[in-house]
């Protein structure tokens, strides 16, 4: 399953770590935040990103290093603070004090190992097993607006978010009761259902029913 591989044109999509297997200094915290444009995302009005959670996936090129084993920390004069990571995903919320104090990011990835950073955007799964189409799919136009604001002068090069990928713990089915009849979807081999955004359906706002509650809803561009 692809992530938003080319969300922005950034020099940090393939970074090289440089130190020892145990924790060591990697790069300035401010550089990580600004070059990934995380500050641009959080500068967007909360009401214009309330359907979105932005993560950065951290994936070592060396498959012997599991993303879930990667640890990142911020070191300042006051001490060391682990950054929130789960299964290789980093939730990076700008900390103005760390940016102003020239805090450093430390990592446990060995010297010379290349690591790919990609954006992962999720949206909250509506409660229950039945909800209106807009409660989930309105996240798509909101995400596209956020992408353009983050990209700035590179907005014409940014990919378009077009699908919501619902992930399940086991095989599942989804039904949309449209004005033209019922649309049925079944999960694939990865226990996921990919819903392509439909502007007309967003306006009609039909009922969506799932056989199992999704564990996550991820936004993405089409392959």
Secondary structure as UniProt FT lines:
FT   TURN            5..6
FT   TURN            11..12
FT   STRAND          14..16
FT   STRAND          24..28
FT   HELIX           29..35
FT   TURN            36..37
FT   HELIX           38..43
FT   HELIX           46..48
FT   TURN            50..51
FT   STRAND          53..60
FT   TURN            63..64
FT   HELIX           67..69
FT   STRAND          72..76
FT   TURN            77..78
FT   STRAND          79..82
FT   STRAND          85..86
FT   TURN            87..88
FT   STRAND          89..90
FT   HELIX           96..100
FT   TURN            101..102
FT   STRAND          104..107
FT   TURN            111..112
FT   STRAND          114..122
FT   STRAND          130..132
FT   HELIX           133..151
FT   HELIX           152..157
FT   STRAND          163..167
FT   STRAND          173..178
FT   TURN            179..180
FT   STRAND          181..186
FT   TURN            189..190
FT   STRAND          192..196
FT   HELIX           199..204
FT   STRAND          207..210
FT   STRAND          216..220
//
